[in-house]
Amino acid sequence: MKPEDFLTADQQATVVDAVRLAEKDTSGEIRIHIDGECEGDPIYRAEEVFFKLGMNRTERRNGVLIYLACNSRVFAIIGDKGINDIVPEGFWADVLSEMGKRFGEGSYAEGLAEAAASIAKTKSLPGLLYIISPVTVLPGSPVVAKFFVAKT
């Protein structure tokens, strides 16, 4: 499946609206990137996209990238140092867990929209310490997340 066909127009609008609402009262920047395939480790692909999009250059280092490879069925979240420093312990695990549940149900747009809303609740969304959490989602299978912390 082509990434541009992964979400319907209505689903895309739902996700875009959720991101806009999430960013409305914050200084943070949330982006969602969908690939078709992810060859190799999704951590490295998400990191590549994070830097290519300039997410590491936000003024308060509070960019967040939600990365999804629809055909490979993996995703990752990268939050830059500014946001990672203010979220409570277990925050990323909770966001990923909820996304994984929704993705496992086939509710990708809802999972992405809810993740953006959860990230926005940090309020300030205030380089590179980031949490990267790849999750493989197969219908009917448990969701397993692995967390990695990179050096600053």
Secondary structure as GFF3:
##gff-version 3
##sequence-region A 1 152
A	DSSP	alpha_helix	3	6	.	.	.	ID=ss1
A	DSSP	alpha_helix	9	24	.	.	.	ID=ss2
A	DSSP	beta_strand	29	35	.	.	.	ID=ss3
A	DSSP	alpha_helix	42	52	.	.	.	ID=ss4
A	DSSP	three_ten_helix	55	57	.	.	.	ID=ss5
A	DSSP	beta_strand	63	69	.	.	.	ID=ss6
A	DSSP	beta_strand	74	79	.	.	.	ID=ss7
A	DSSP	alpha_helix	81	84	.	.	.	ID=ss8
A	DSSP	alpha_helix	91	104	.	.	.	ID=ss9
A	DSSP	alpha_helix	108	120	.	.	.	ID=ss10
A	DSSP	beta_strand	131	132	.	.	.	ID=ss11
A	DSSP	beta_strand	135	136	.	.	.	ID=ss12
A	DSSP	beta_strand	144	145	.	.	.	ID=ss13
A	DSSP	beta_strand	148	149	.	.	.	ID=ss14
###
